[in-house]
Amino acid sequence: MFEFQVTSREPGGQARCGLLTTPHGTVRTPAFMPVGTRAAVKGAWPGQVRDSGADILLGNTYHLAQRPGAEVIAELGGLHRFMGWNGPILTDSGGYQVFSLAALREISDDGVTFRSHIDGQWIPLTPESATAIQNRLGADIIMALDECPPGQADHDTAAVAVRRTVEWARRCRQAHSRTDQAMFGIVQGGIYADLRLECAARLQELGFPGYAVGGLSVGEPHETMVEVLRTVVPALPPDRPRYLMGVGMPRDILEAVRAGVDMFDCVLPTRNARNAYAFTPAGGLRLRNEKYRRDPDPLEPGCPCPTCRGFSRAYIRHLFTVGEMLGPMLLTVHNLWFFQRFMARLRDLIPTGSWATMLAEFPAAGAAGACRDPTGGNLA
């Protein structure tokens, strides 16, 4: 039911294309997963997400366990049927909330207890319960519970997170009860190479069918993130998918793909759309800007998405100005298409290693020195 095949590689490099087979379909890698935290990609219905080119979506254990509850979703046929998405789904374990909801949680070796952001009740989440919830939800890929330390955590703090992450991964592996779901382990260790390599080695002893790199894009500089990836990703099994969690800026994706990463997720396409921000190959457009008031052009000339085929920058700006919900919806569709087009072009160019072509077509991916050659040169 679960298979990963590398179909092509960058000549002399780490980037690769592949096919990830799951019970609900095949994912082309490198892949970007739109985020449907609460069983919905905000601002788009499933058919629109599929039309953008997305093969797989992401849901979140912590949020779905609170509302509507894993038992309710299971009774209604599982997460795929519940949200009307018949393709592959990955569910996060709730480990990221260890970081993002730090003010609302207590953590120990046993697990995490959250104070609900809904009603204030204390909610325990252990490796066993996180796994049981994901088993009920029924996603194709589920994640082991991990501890995500802050981006600037010191070595001792990051070391504690590694110890817990590995032990929790072992407990998750033991609690996992479904053969039609693949569980990934998550490599933690902050910005410290020794801890990252230790965590990667110890997780591989548990034999996961895929591995994620967590705890990045949480406040560390871009260059530090790239350095960590170039250290840890080659240490992961070459025949297993590699997933970089929560990273979505095009320049970060490009560098991660060059390091050998296969899968990504991020809320940027939808969150930025709700804030009147459109992604384009040349950079972002902030549609509330006065200069777009009379602009008749599409968001991105030549873009094949429904938004660019039918609506102007001036019209979309007007929708945001008057508070019409169609504005965020139109930008969401465009941004989803942009990210899938970006990933498709990466898949096209990886077999030839044509990074200069990629940067010529998507110059924003080279912003802020993000596309430096590992040898010290500049890809542009």
N, C-alpha and C positions, 0 to 999 in steps of 0.2 A: 504493500500500500504506500510505502514511502521510499523514494529513491532519488539520489542526486547524481547527475552526470555532467561532467565538465565537457563542453562541446568545442571550445576553442580557447586559445590563450594569447596574450600579448607576446609578440616575439621578444625574447630576452627579458621579460618583465613578469610581474605578479598578477596583473589584471586577467580576468577570465570571464567567459560566458558559460552558462550552464542551463540545465533543465531540472527543476525540482518537482518531482511527481508526488502528488498527495491524493487522498481519497476523493477530493472534490475538484481535481483538475491539476494542470501543470503550470508552474510558474517559470517564466523566462527570467534568467538572472544575467546581469545585475537587475534587481527589482526594487521599486519603490512602493511601499505599502501605505495607502491613505489610511488615516486614523479614524476609526469609528468607535471612540472610547465607550460610549453608552449604546452600542449597537446601531449607530447611525453616523454616517459621514456628514457633518454639519453642512447644510446648504445644498445638498444634492441627494437625489434618490438613487437606488442601486443601479438602475439602468444607465444613468448618466455617468456614474463612476466606471462601470464596465465599458461604456463607449469611449472613455478617455484613454483606454488601453491598460487599465489596472488589472492584474491577474489575481491579487490577494489583498485582503483587508486586515486591519488590526483592531481588536477589542481589548477591554481592560477588566481584569478580574475584580479589582477593588470596587470599581464603580458598579459593575453589573451585579455583584453579590449584594449590594445594598438595594438597588432598584433595577429591575423588578425582583431580583433574587434568582440564584442559579436553579432552584427547584422549579420556579415558574417557567423559566426558559426550557428546562428539560421536559416538563410536562407538555409544552407546546411544540415539541419536536426538535429541540436543539437550536443553537444559535443561528445556523444557516437558514432554517425555515423561519425562525422568529423575525429575522431582519430582512428576509427576502433576497438573500445573496447566495447563489448556488455555487460560487467559486470557493477557493481555499480561504481559510481564516486562520490568523495567529492571535492568540491571547497572551497578553503580558500577565505576569503573576501577581502584580501589585508591588513588586520590589521598587519600582521607581517612586512610588508614593512614600517609601521610607525616606527618600530625599526631599521630594516636593512638599510633603506634609509634615516636615520635621517638627513643626510647632504643635502638631496634633497627634503625636504618637509617642509611645514608649517602646523601647527595643531591649531585648535580652537574647540570650543564647537560644531560648525556646522559640522565639518568634517576635512578632510585632503586634502591639495593640494600638489601634487608631481610635481617636475620638471622632465620631462621625461628623462630617461637615454638614450633614442634613439635620440630624436631631440631637447631636451631642452624646449619643450613647457610645460606650466603649465597644470596639469590634476587634476580637482577636484574629490574627492571621498567622498561622504556623505553616511550615512546609507541607504538613499533611493536609491542612484545610485548604490551602491555596491550590494544591494538586487536586483535591476532591472537587472543588468548585469548577476548575477547568475541565475535569472529567465530565461533569454534568453539562457544562456549556457545549462541549462537543467540537471545539475547534480542531483543525487538522494539525496545527503545531501549537504546543503549549510550552510555557517557560518555567524553569525552576525558580523558586523564591530566592532572592539575593538581597544583600545589603549594598545600597548605592551610597558611598560616602560623598561629601561635598567635594567640589573640584579642587579646592585648596587644602584638603585634609593633609595633616602631617603623616609621616611614615607609620607611626604607631597606630594612628586611627585607621589608616588604610589597611594595615596588617590585621587588625581585629575584623574588619569587614571581609577580608579574604578568608580568614578562618571560619567565620560564620557562613559565608557564601558557600564554601566547599562542604561544610557539614550539612547545611540546609539542602544543598544539591543531592547529597547522599540520601537524606531522608525523603526528598521529593521522588527520587528514583525508586525507592522502596515502596512509596505510597501509590505510585502511578499504576492504574489498574486497567487501562484500555490499550489494546493492541493497534487500534486504528488512529492513534494520535502519536506524533513524534514529540518528545520532550527535548528541548535544548538546554544546555547548561550556560551560565553567564560568567564571563571572566571579569573579575573586578581587580582592584589594586591601585586605583588612583593614577597618578602620573609616574609611578615608580616601576621601572623596568623589572627589577628583581621580583616584586610582588606580582606583577602581571604574569611573568613567566612561571612563577610558582603556582599561581592559581590555574593557569592554562594546563600545566602538567598534571596537577592533582585532579582536575575535572576530567581529563582524558582517561584517567584510570577508571572512571565510572562508566565510560563507554557511551556517551551521548551520541545520537544521530546527527546532531548539529550543535554549533557553538556560537554564542553571541558575545560581543564586547560591550559591556555596559559602563556607566559612570564616566562617559565623555560628553562633551558639549554641555557641561554643568558649571562653566565659569572659567575653565582653563583657556589659555591663549590657543589660537588656531594652530600655530606651529608646534605647540606641545602635543596637541591631539594627534597631529600627523606623525610626530616622533613616536608616540606610544603605539600607533597603528603599525608603523613600519617595524616595530619590535615584536609585537604580540601576534599579529595575523600570520606571519610565516611560521610561527610555532604551533599553529592549529592544524589538525589533520587536513591534508590536501584533498581528500575524497569526501569531505563533509561540508555542508553550507556554512557560511560565516556571515553573521548578522551584526551590523553596527546599530545600536539602539538609540533612537531619539535624535538622529542627526539628519538635517535636511537642507542646509544651504548648498546651492550647486557647487561652490568651490570646495566645500567639505566632502561632498559626495564624490567629486572627481578624484580628489586625493585618496579617499578611502578605497575607491575602485582600483586605483593604481597600486594600492597596497595589498589587494586581493580580497576585498570585501564583496559579498554577493547580495546582501539584502539590507534595506533601509526602511525606516519609518519616521514620520515627523508630522506635527500639526501645522507646520508653516503654510502649506497651500490653502487650507481652510481658515485658519486663524487670521492670516494676513488678508485674505479676501474679505473677511468681516470688518476689517479695518481699512478698507478702500485701497489696498495695495495689490498690484498686479505684477506677477513675475514675467519678464521677457528675457530673451537671450542677451540683450544689451544691458539689462539691469532693471530695477524696479520702477514702477509708476505709482505715484501717490495721487490717486484720482480726486482727492479733495482740493488739490492745488488749483488756484484760479486760472492758471494757464490752459486748463483743459475745458474751460467753460464753453468755448465755441469750437472745440477741436472735432472735426468730422471724421477723423481717422479711426480705424479699429484699434484695439489695445496693442495688437502686434500685426502689422501688415504681413499678409501671407500665412498667418496662423489658420489652420483648418478647423479650429474649435467652433461650436455653434455661436458662442458669444462674439467672436471676431467676425464671423460671417454675417451677423445680423445687426450689430449694435455699435454705436460710436462711443468714443471716450466722453464726449459731451453728454450723451444720454446717460451713461453710467454715472458720471459725476452728478448729474441732476438727481438720479435716484438716491444717491447717498445724501445729497443736500436736503431733500424733502423727507428722508427717512423711509423710503419704500424698500421693502424686503427683497424685491427683485434685484437690487444693486448687489448685495452680498452673494446672492445666488448666481448671478451672471459672472462675477469675479471668481467664485468658487469653481465653476465649470472651467473657466479659462485656466486657472492655476493648476487644476488637476490635469488638464491636457498638457500644460507646459511641462510638468514633472515627468509625465509618461513619455513625451516626445524626447526629453533630455535623456532618459534612461534608454530609450530605443536607439538613439543616436550613439550612445556609449556602446551598446551591444553591436552596432554596425561597425564601429571603428576599432574595437579591441583587437580583432584578429590581425589588424595591420599596425596597431600601435600609433595611429595617426592623431596624436594629441594636439599637434598644431592645427589640424583641421577642426578638431573639437573646439578649440579656443577661438578660432576664426568664426565659427558658427554660433558659439555661446561665449562671447567675451566676458560676460559677468562671472563665469566660472573661473576666470583667472584674476579676479580682483584681489587687491591687498596682498599680492605676492603669493597667492595660494597655490599656484601651479609651478612651483620651482622644480627643476629637475633634481633627482636625488644626488646627482653628481655635482650639483652646484650651479648649473646653468639655468636658464629661464626657458620654459617651453614655448613661450610666445616668440 
